[in-house]
Structure formats: structure tokens, C-alpha cells
Amino acid sequence: MKLIASDFDGTLSHHGVSSKDRDAIAKWRAAGNLFGIVTGRDHGFVPTIAEANLVIDFVIVYNGVDIYDLRNVTPVLLKRLMGTTHRMADLLPIVLRKKGDYADIVTPKRVYHFNYENTLDPKNENWMPHTAVNDIREFVQIYSLYESGETAMVVAEELNKHHADVVSALVNWHWLNAPPAGVNKATGVSEYARHMGVKHENIYAIGDSYNDMDMITAFNGYAMENGVDAIKNAANWVVSGVWELIELALAK
């Protein structure tokens, strides 16, 4: 049995999943293999799989934190690789660099939305004053969106330099995604593969942006032609779509 772990936005989905990719996934699964999506999106992404009539085996969200088995009618949360810290107040000023910046910190119970101005945001029901960051002890992921990927990279590098024991800061185009330390897409895929008894050499991964790097380099790595250069340089193969990866993997 083999397994394919695919990024979603910009990899499997380009304003929707193509019929060519859907047919290839069905062929892959009919051959007795597993197919799943690994994304930086939150748990709200899971129901969209059924809504899109996409039949797959697993979904991993928050860049490796929550691992869902979709082989039954109701998704099953197999594992949550959650983080704990008492230093979230030290991380917040790094994420909130200037006017207009925000940080969404996802915890098991709620989402905390902070903005640089530290003023009430009537458009966001999750808004909290900066002092509320001191209440956070467990977290799932930190999100922020910047004007450029370069800015997101600067923030990620600073977080990883000074707080690598708390977060694994990743960049997805203009997005900052910071799951707990030691958690990334590769660790999530490894956990699911271990659960299903899939050997390491039979795991394939495909993506297009920096937060896909760990799984691209950990497994048989494929990059999308539309991906960032760093991903294409790190991958073993560059392909035009998930369907092409499936054709190559089935031929082996």
C-alpha cells in the first residue's frame, strides 16, 4: 500500500479540483492506495471535502496538528499534536510588526484575534485586548497575513530563531503559519502513515509553497510547476498536477 499526501491550495485546488485530478485520485485509491490532503487551513476545512464530493482517505489541518481519518461517513480525529507554552506574550510583538497587522491564535477552546493597534475590532467577534494573550497556555496554530511573502518570511525566521522551542513557524505565500514546535506537515503525515502501516519508502508528497518543504524533503517529494523555486529545487520531481504524480507513482 502506498500513500500520497497533497497540499490543497495551489496544488490540488486551482479554484476547485479538476476532473483530471479527481479521476486520477479515484484510480489511485481503486488500486488499494491512500490519498489525503495536508493543509495549513483550520478544522473548518474538513467538512468542505464532503461538500466538494471529493472522496479521499484523510485530511491533516493546521500544518500537521490535527489528523483526521475520512474513511468512514463521519470524520474521526485520530490525533492532535498540540503545543503548550507560558511565553505567548513574547511571540505576539514579533507577529504584530506594524499598524494593520493582526494575529489569530487558535487554541482548543477558541480563537484569539489580536491587532497591532490593540483596539476593538467590531468586524471580528474573536477580538481580544493584548493582555488576554497571558491566558493562553495551549495552542494549535498562529496565523497572520502580510503584504508580501518576504515579510512573512522575516517574521517566521525571527520566531524560529528566538522561539523554536515553542513554534515551528512556516510560510505559505503571504501567510504566516506557526504550529507548535516540532510539528509540520511531515510529522502529521508520518503519524497517519504509522497508524495505517504504510512504509516510509511508499509515501509521496506534493506541494507548492514553503510550508510544504518538510514533507517534500522527508518523503518522495514532488513540486508543482507553479510552486516557489525553493520547493522545486528541493523536490525530486516537478510536475504539472497531482494527476501526473499519480501516473508516475502507479507506474513504479
N, C-alpha and C positions, 0 to 999 in steps of 0.2 A: 504494500500500500504506500502511495505517495501523497504528498500534501503540498498545495500551493497557498501561500499567504500573499494576498494582494492589497496594496494601498487602494483607496477608493477615489477621492477627488484628483483628477488629472491622470489617473492610471486606469482604473476600471470604468470610471464615470467621466464622460465629457458631455455635460448637460444631459445625462442619462446613460444607461448601459446599452450598448449596441446589440442588435440581434446576432451579430457575428460572435461577440463575446459570450452572449447567453447560450448560443448553440455549442460553443467550444466548452463552456463550463459543464453543460449537460453531458457532453461526450466524455469529459474527464471523469465526472462522477459515475457515469454508467460503467466505466472501466474499473470501478472499485476504489477510486481515489477520493481524497478530501479537498475541498476548496473553501476558503474563507477570506474575509475582509479584515484588515488591520488598519485602524484609522485613529487620528487624533481627536475625532469628534466624540461627543459625550454619549451617555446611555440613551438619550432620546433618538439616537440613530438606529438603534436595534429594531424598533417597530417599522421603520421605513423599508426594511428588507422585504417584509411580507407585503407591504403596500405596493412595492415595486414589482411584485411577483417574481422575485429573484430567489431561486431555490439553491441554497448553499448549506454548508455544514457548521460553520462557526463565524462569530464576529468578535473581534477584540477591539475595545474602545479605549479612549484616554491613553493612546500610545503604549498599550501593553498592560494597563492596570486591571481592567475588567474583562474577563474571558467568558464568553457565552457559547454554549452548545445549542445549535439550532436544528438538530436532527429530529426533534420532537415538535409537536404542534406549538407548545409554549417554550420560549427561550429559557434555558437554565443557566444561571450564573454559576460557573464552575469554581471560579476563584477571583478574589480581589487582592491585588498586590498594593495595599495602601501604605502611605507614609505617615510617620509621626515626627513632630518637632516642637520645640518650645521657642524657636527663633524666627517664626514667620515675620515678625516685626522688622527683622534685619533684611529680609528679602524684599519687602514691599517698596522701599525707596529706590531699589535698583530697577524694578519694573516700571515704576512711575517716575519717568525721567523729566517730563516737562508738561506744560499745560496741554490738556486734551488727552493725555494718557490715561488708561484705565487698567485694572487688574481684576479678573474674575478668579476667585479661589474656590474650587469645588471641594466640599467636604462631604462626609457620608450623610449628613443631615440637611445641608442646604448649600446654596451658592452665595458667597460674599462678593459683592461688587464694590470696588473702591475706585475713586477717581483722584487725579493729581490735585485738583482744587479742594478736595475734601468738603464738597458742598452737596446738598441733597440733589439727587438726580431723579426727577419725577417720572422719567421715561423708563426707569429700571427699578422694579419692585425689590430687587435684591441689594439696593444701595445700603452701605453701612459707613459710619464715620471711621477714620483711620484707627481709632482706639479699639475698635472691635477686632482688629487683627490679633490682639493679645488673647482672645478667646479661642483661637484656632490651635488645636493640638494634633488632630488627624486631618489629612488632606488626600485628595485623589489626583488633582492636577491644577496648575495655574495657567490661565490663558491671558494673552494680550495681543492686540493687533496694532501694528505700526505702519508708518507711511512707506517704509521700504524694508526689503529683506535684509539690507545691510544693518539697519537699526536693530532689527530683531536679532541679528547675529551678534551684535555688540552686547546686547543685554544678556543673551544666552551665554556668551563667553565669560561675562563678569559673574553671573550666577554660578557657573561651573568652576570658576577659579576660586571663589571665596566660600561657596556653599555646596560643594559637590557631595558632602555627606548628608545633605537634605534633599536636593533635587537633581534630576538629570535633565537639564534644560536643552530643548530641541527647537529647531526652526523648520517651519513648514511655509515656504514662500514668505509672506509678510507676517505670519503668525509666530508668536512665541508659545510653545507648549512645554510645560515643566512638570512632568510626573515625578514621583518620589525617586530618590537616589537608588540607582541600581535597576530601575525599571525602564524598559524601552520596548519597541516593537519586537525585537529579537527575543527578549526574555518571555514576553507573552506568548509568542509562537512556540518557543521551547516548552513552556508549561503545557500548552494544548497538545503538542506532539507527544510529550511524555504520557499524558493522560490517554491518548489514543494508541500508543505503542508504535509510533512512526519513527523509524531510524533517522538520524541526523542527515545522512547522505541522501535521503529521499525527500528532503524539504527544499522547496523552491520559493523564492521571494521576489516580488517585483514592486517597484515604486518609482517616484519621480522627483522627490524633494529630500531635503536634508534629514528630516525625521525618519526617513526610510533607510538611512545609511547603516544602522546597526543590523537590521535584518538582511540587507543586501550583502553585507560582508560576512555575516555569520553563516549563511546558507548558500545554496546555488543561486547566485544573485543576478537578476535581470533588471535593466533600467529601461524606462520609456524614452523614445526618441525626443519627446517634448520635455524631458526632465532637465534638471540643472546639470551643469558639466561635472560637478563633483560626484554626483551619483553615477553618471555614465562612465566616468573614469574608474570608479570603484567596482562596477559590475563586471561580471564575466561575459555578459552578452547585452546588446542593446537591441530592442525590438520595437515594433510599431504598435503593438497592442497585446493584451492578455491572451488573445486567441493565438498569437504567434508563439508565445511561451508554451501554451498547452500543446500545440502541434509539435514543437521541439521535444518537450518532455515525454509525450506519448511515443515518440519515435525511438526513444532510448531503450 
